Amino acid sequence: MEKPVDNRLAALEQRVAALESARLRPQQSADWAAQASALAALGHPVRLTLLREILRGRTTVSALSEVEGLGTSGQIYHHLRQLTAEGWLHTPSRGVFAVPPAREVALLAILAALER
């Protein structure tokens, strides 16, 4: 007589085997070029610093202005607009910037993939 734990373990083993045997294929139907502007928005050191600081809790331009090297508030707004236009940021309330949860995972995955 099999135990419920044995059944669950066998099911997990089957799922792992299926995942390990599956070939990873790039999205063949996706237009990768359409993603260029979203990736380009990440290609500026100030924008990456802004994203990092926003994830750390500095969510207003006033708070971000305190960070060394980000420039004037006008320059900060310029970069925030670029990040917002590409979906890396949104404004949950007036004057407050946040990284959408789905984009947070994508951002961290991109950055992790680039680590050497």
N, CA, C and O of each residue as an XYZ file, in Angstrom:
464
protein
N       0.847     -1.182      0.000
C       0.000      0.000      0.000
C       0.888      1.239      0.000
O       1.740      1.402      0.874
N       0.683      2.114     -0.989
C       1.474      3.345     -1.080
C       0.919      4.391     -0.124
O      -0.288      4.489      0.099
N       1.830      5.160      0.424
C       1.446      6.235      1.329
C       1.227      7.507      0.528
O       1.784      7.638     -0.562
N       0.428      8.459      1.033
C       0.218      9.732      0.336
C       1.530     10.466      0.062
O       1.662     11.134     -0.963
N       2.493     10.347      0.964
C       3.782     11.009      0.765
C       4.504     10.383     -0.424
O       5.125     11.086     -1.222
N       4.420      9.052     -0.540
C       5.048      8.368     -1.666
C       4.427      8.810     -2.985
O       5.135      9.000     -3.974
N       3.105      8.973     -3.003
C       2.421      9.425     -4.212
C       2.873     10.828     -4.595
O       3.134     11.107     -5.765
N       2.962     11.696     -3.617
C       3.388     13.071     -3.892
C       4.829     13.107     -4.371
O       5.165     13.865     -5.281
N       5.677     12.294     -3.766
C       7.075     12.239     -4.169
C       7.202     11.716     -5.599
O       7.985     12.247     -6.387
N       6.456     10.706     -5.928
C       6.493     10.150     -7.286
C       6.016     11.191     -8.294
O       6.590     11.315     -9.376
N       4.981     11.931     -7.949
C       4.471     12.974     -8.847
C       5.506     14.078     -9.033
O       5.688     14.582    -10.141
N       6.176     14.450     -7.962
C       7.221     15.467     -8.060
C       8.390     14.984     -8.905
O       8.936     15.739     -9.709
N       8.767     13.736     -8.723
C       9.854     13.171     -9.519
C       9.504     13.169    -11.003
O      10.365     13.436    -11.840
N       8.261     12.873    -11.334
C       7.830     12.897    -12.735
C       7.890     14.319    -13.290
O       8.325     14.525    -14.423
N       7.459     15.286    -12.507
C       7.478     16.676    -12.967
C       8.907     17.164    -13.173
O       9.192     17.854    -14.151
N       9.805     16.810    -12.258
C      11.208     17.223    -12.393
C      11.815     16.574    -13.627
O      12.537     17.231    -14.378
N      11.535     15.304    -13.845
C      12.063     14.608    -15.022
C      11.552     15.256    -16.303
O      12.306     15.410    -17.264
N      10.282     15.634    -16.323
C       9.720     16.282    -17.513
C      10.374     17.640    -17.749
O      10.664     17.998    -18.890
N      10.605     18.388    -16.689
C      11.253     19.690    -16.820
C      12.694     19.550    -17.287
O      13.158     20.314    -18.132
N      13.394     18.574    -16.736
C      14.793     18.378    -17.112
C      14.941     17.901    -18.552
O      15.942     18.202    -19.201
N      13.970     17.170    -19.054
C      14.076     16.654    -20.418
C      13.550     17.645    -21.456
O      13.817     17.488    -22.647
N      12.821     18.644    -21.028
C      12.275     19.630    -21.971
C      13.388     20.515    -22.501
O      14.274     20.940    -21.760
N      13.326     20.785    -23.793
C      14.291     21.703    -24.400
C      13.782     23.117    -24.225
O      12.602     23.392    -24.442
N      14.665     24.006    -23.835
C      14.298     25.407    -23.748
C      14.355     26.004    -25.143
O      15.373     25.898    -25.827
N      13.285     26.620    -25.558
C      13.228     27.241    -26.879
C      12.901     28.714    -26.722
O      12.037     29.079    -25.926
N      13.584     29.558    -27.475
C      13.225     30.964    -27.453
C      11.815     31.142    -28.016
O      11.343     30.336    -28.818
N      11.168     32.195    -27.588
C       9.836     32.482    -28.111
C       9.978     32.800    -29.590
O      10.437     33.880    -29.963
N       9.584     31.864    -30.418
C       9.771     32.028    -31.850
C       8.811     33.047    -32.443
O       9.139     33.701    -33.432
N       7.635     33.189    -31.856
C       6.659     34.114    -32.423
C       6.833     35.540    -31.896
O       6.273     36.478    -32.462
N       7.585     35.708    -30.845
C       7.745     37.035    -30.251
C       8.667     37.901    -31.097
O       9.640     37.417    -31.675
N       8.347     39.178    -31.160
C       9.194     40.139    -31.852
C      10.173     40.699    -30.830
O       9.843     41.626    -30.090
N      11.356     40.144    -30.790
C      12.344     40.553    -29.801
C      12.727     42.009    -29.968
O      13.038     42.674    -28.980
N      12.714     42.521    -31.173
C      13.085     43.917    -31.418
C      12.141     44.872    -30.699
O      12.526     45.995    -30.372
N      10.920     44.439    -30.452
C       9.953     45.286    -29.757
C      10.377     45.552    -28.311
O       9.895     46.495    -27.684
N      11.269     44.728    -27.790
C      11.728     44.888    -26.411
C      12.932     45.803    -26.288
O      13.383     46.090    -25.179
N      13.454     46.260    -27.409
C      14.685     47.054    -27.398
C      14.555     48.324    -26.567
O      15.474     48.660    -25.820
N      13.443     49.036    -26.679
C      13.325     50.294    -25.935
C      13.223     50.058    -24.430
O      13.727     50.858    -23.642
N      12.577     48.969    -24.028
C      12.501     48.658    -22.594
C      13.883     48.343    -22.047
O      14.230     48.760    -20.942
N      14.671     47.607    -22.822
C      16.036     47.295    -22.391
C      16.931     48.530    -22.453
O      17.794     48.719    -21.597
N      16.725     49.363    -23.459
C      17.527     50.580    -23.593
C      17.312     51.517    -22.411
O      18.232     52.222    -21.996
N      16.105     51.524    -21.874
C      15.830     52.383    -20.713
C      16.693     52.003    -19.517
O      16.954     52.836    -18.649
N      17.132     50.762    -19.467
C      17.986     50.304    -18.367
C      19.464     50.593    -18.633
O      20.309     50.370    -17.766
N      19.768     51.083    -19.817
C      21.150     51.252    -20.224
C      21.812     52.534    -19.774
O      22.814     52.942    -20.361
N      21.293     53.172    -18.766
C      21.904     54.396    -18.248
C      22.170     54.209    -16.752
O      21.278     53.787    -16.016
N      23.382     54.517    -16.299
C      23.720     54.294    -14.883
C      22.800     55.034    -13.915
O      22.484     54.511    -12.846
N      22.372     56.231    -14.272
C      21.486     56.991    -13.371
C      20.151     56.273    -13.243
O      19.582     56.220    -12.153
N      19.647     55.722    -14.332
C      18.356     55.030    -14.267
C      18.440     53.776    -13.413
O      17.514     53.466    -12.663
N      19.543     53.060    -13.527
C      19.706     51.870    -12.674
C      19.814     52.269    -11.206
O      19.279     51.588    -10.332
N      20.504     53.369    -10.939
C      20.605     53.856     -9.558
C      19.234     54.271     -9.051
O      18.879     53.979     -7.909
N      18.464     54.946     -9.888
C      17.102     55.336     -9.483
C      16.264     54.108     -9.144
O      15.585     54.083     -8.118
N      16.310     53.103     -9.990
C      15.543     51.880     -9.715
C      15.980     51.232     -8.407
O      15.147     50.804     -7.609
N      17.288     51.164     -8.193
C      17.804     50.573     -6.950
C      17.302     51.354     -5.739
O      16.840     50.765     -4.762
N      17.393     52.667     -5.805
C      16.976     53.492     -4.669
C      15.468     53.421     -4.431
O      15.015     53.436     -3.287
N      14.703     53.345     -5.502
C      13.252     53.206     -5.343
C      12.913     51.875     -4.696
O      12.037     51.809     -3.834
N      13.600     50.812     -5.106
C      13.381     49.512     -4.467
C      13.788     49.538     -2.995
O      13.238     48.792     -2.184
N      14.736     50.383     -2.655
C      15.180     50.512     -1.256
C      14.282     51.438     -0.433
O      14.465     51.558      0.779
N      13.314     52.093     -1.078
C      12.354     52.895     -0.321
C      12.379     54.392     -0.561
O      11.551     55.110      0.001
N      13.294     54.885     -1.371
C      13.292     56.309     -1.728
C      12.351     56.452     -2.919
O      12.739     56.174     -4.053
N      11.125     56.880     -2.668
C      10.105     56.820     -3.713
C       9.665     58.183     -4.241
O       8.801     58.250     -5.115
N      10.238     59.258     -3.733
C       9.875     60.593     -4.215
C      11.105     61.268     -4.802
O      12.237     60.885     -4.510
N      10.869     62.277     -5.634
C      11.990     63.009     -6.220
C      12.787     63.700     -5.130
O      14.011     63.793     -5.220
N      12.113     64.181     -4.111
C      12.803     64.830     -2.996
C      13.787     63.863     -2.344
O      14.938     64.222     -2.093
N      13.347     62.659     -2.073
C      14.217     61.656     -1.447
C      15.328     61.234     -2.402
O      16.471     61.041     -1.987
N      14.992     61.092     -3.673
C      15.994     60.682     -4.656
C      17.039     61.765     -4.875
O      18.186     61.460     -5.200
N      16.657     63.025     -4.702
C      17.595     64.141     -4.875
C      18.724     64.118     -3.854
O      19.765     64.741     -4.062
N      18.525     63.411     -2.766
C      19.544     63.313     -1.727
C      20.663     62.332     -2.098
O      21.716     62.323     -1.462
N      20.437     61.523     -3.109
C      21.429     60.524     -3.519
C      22.497     61.210     -4.372
O      22.188     61.907     -5.339
N      23.731     61.001     -4.000
C      24.875     61.588     -4.712
C      24.932     61.101     -6.160
O      24.797     59.907     -6.428
N      25.133     62.023     -7.074
C      25.378     61.675     -8.463
C      24.166     61.531     -9.350
O      24.307     61.168    -10.518
N      22.969     61.804     -8.837
C      21.769     61.660     -9.665
C      21.417     62.932    -10.422
O      20.544     62.912    -11.291
N      22.079     64.027    -10.107
C      21.826     65.273    -10.819
C      20.725     66.104    -10.186
O      20.337     65.896     -9.037
N      20.240     67.041    -10.963
C      19.208     67.963    -10.481
C      17.851     67.269    -10.480
O      17.702     66.184    -11.042
N      16.879     67.889     -9.855
C      15.539     67.308     -9.845
C      14.987     67.218    -11.263
O      14.265     66.274    -11.584
N      15.319     68.198    -12.127
C      14.886     68.133    -13.524
C      15.471     66.938    -14.243
O      14.781     66.277    -15.019
N      16.738     66.654    -13.992
C      17.377     65.488    -14.607
C      16.773     64.192    -14.067
O      16.574     63.229    -14.808
N      16.489     64.185    -12.783
C      15.864     63.000    -12.180
C      14.496     62.758    -12.806
O      14.172     61.625    -13.162
N      13.681     63.818    -12.945
C      12.377     63.670    -13.578
C      12.509     63.132    -15.003
O      11.714     62.295    -15.430
N      13.502     63.609    -15.729
C      13.730     63.126    -17.089
C      13.928     61.603    -17.099
O      13.308     60.897    -17.894
N      14.774     61.120    -16.232
C      15.041     59.671    -16.169
C      13.818     58.903    -15.664
O      13.525     57.811    -16.150
N      13.112     59.467    -14.701
C      11.907     58.804    -14.194
C      10.852     58.688    -15.294
O      10.162     57.673    -15.382
N      10.723     59.710    -16.126
C       9.773     59.652    -17.246
C      10.147     58.533    -18.219
O       9.280     57.808    -18.706
N      11.442     58.400    -18.496
C      11.893     57.336    -19.393
C      11.553     55.955    -18.820
O      11.051     55.085    -19.531
N      11.828     55.771    -17.549
C      11.550     54.481    -16.904
C      10.051     54.208    -16.826
O       9.615     53.067    -16.984
N       9.271     55.245    -16.585
C       7.818     55.092    -16.522
C       7.253     54.761    -17.899
O       6.375     53.907    -18.020
N       7.749     55.431    -18.933
C       7.269     55.191    -20.291
C       7.494     53.747    -20.736
O       6.718     53.206    -21.523
N       8.552     53.134    -20.231
C       8.874     51.755    -20.620
C       8.344     50.718    -19.635
O       8.621     49.527    -19.781
N       7.590     51.158    -18.641
C       6.950     50.230    -17.711
C       7.797     49.774    -16.543
O       7.372     48.912    -15.774
N       9.004     50.343    -16.391
C       9.851     49.962    -15.257
C       9.400     50.631    -13.977
O       9.733     50.170    -12.886
N       8.646     51.713    -14.097
C       8.090     52.418    -12.939
C       6.630     52.726    -13.200
O       6.170     52.766    -14.341
N       5.914     52.942    -12.102
C       4.567     53.491    -12.177
C       4.389     54.417    -10.979
O       5.219     54.440    -10.070
N       3.309     55.172    -10.987
C       3.060     56.120     -9.896
C       1.772     55.712     -9.182
O       0.677     56.079     -9.607
N       1.910     54.951     -8.095
C       0.717     54.513     -7.364
C      -0.050     55.670     -6.735
O      -1.256     55.568     -6.508
N       0.647     56.771     -6.453
C       0.000     57.993     -5.984
C       0.839     59.176     -6.462
O       1.987     59.012     -6.876
N       0.263     60.345     -6.399
C       0.922     61.536     -6.931
C       2.292     61.748     -6.282
O       2.413     61.820     -5.059
N       3.320     61.845     -7.132
C       4.663     62.130     -6.651
C       5.411     60.947     -6.073
O       6.531     61.095     -5.585
N       4.802     59.776     -6.124
C       5.427     58.565     -5.576
C       5.673     57.592     -6.725
O       4.782     57.317     -7.528
N       6.885     57.086     -6.785
C       7.264     56.148     -7.834
C       7.498     54.768     -7.230
O       7.987     54.642     -6.107
N       7.145     53.743     -7.988
C       7.337     52.366     -7.531
C       7.618     51.486     -8.738
O       7.212     51.794     -9.858
N       8.313     50.396     -8.493
C       8.550     49.392     -9.530
C       7.385     48.412     -9.465
O       7.130     47.831     -8.409
N       6.668     48.216    -10.581
C       5.581     47.227    -10.560
C       6.130     45.851    -10.186
O       7.214     45.481    -10.638
N       5.408     45.090     -9.374
C       5.917     43.791     -8.915
C       6.403     42.874    -10.043
O       7.447     42.239     -9.900
N       5.681     42.791    -11.142
C       6.107     41.913    -12.245
C       7.412     42.401    -12.852
O       8.237     41.591    -13.274
N       7.608     43.696    -12.903
C       8.841     44.247    -13.456
C      10.002     44.126    -12.467
O      11.162     44.074    -12.875
N       9.696     44.081    -11.187
C      10.761     43.917    -10.192
C      11.463     42.582    -10.400
O      12.691     42.512    -10.379
N      10.699     41.549    -10.596
C      11.276     40.221    -10.828
C      12.089     40.231    -12.114
O      13.204     39.710    -12.145
N      11.546     40.817    -13.176
C      12.263     40.883    -14.456
C      13.556     41.677    -14.319
O      14.600     41.268    -14.828
N      13.483     42.805    -13.635
C      14.672     43.647    -13.439
C      15.763     42.893    -12.694
O      16.921     42.897    -13.112
N      15.400     42.255    -11.604
C      16.389     41.519    -10.820
C      16.954     40.339    -11.608
O      18.130     40.004    -11.469
N      16.121     39.711    -12.431
C      16.603     38.597    -13.266
C      17.597     39.099    -14.310
O      18.621     38.459    -14.551
N      17.303     40.232    -14.925
C      18.220     40.806    -15.917
C      19.554     41.134    -15.266
O      20.614     40.799    -15.795
N      19.493     41.790    -14.119
C      20.726     42.172    -13.435
C      21.509     40.951    -12.961
O      22.737     40.937    -13.037
N      20.815     39.934    -12.478
C      21.489     38.705    -12.035
C      22.152     38.008    -13.221
O      23.243     37.452    -13.087
N      21.501     38.038    -14.375
C      22.068     37.393    -15.560
C      23.330     38.101    -16.031
O      24.173     37.482    -16.681
N      23.476     39.367    -15.722
C      24.626     40.128    -16.171
C      25.813     40.080    -15.212
O      26.905     40.544    -15.539
N      25.590     39.513    -14.024
C      26.700     39.427    -13.067
C      27.762     38.484    -13.595
O      27.464     37.486    -14.250
N      29.003     38.819    -13.297
C      30.108     37.981    -13.783
C      30.712     37.206    -12.658
O      31.655     36.444    -12.870
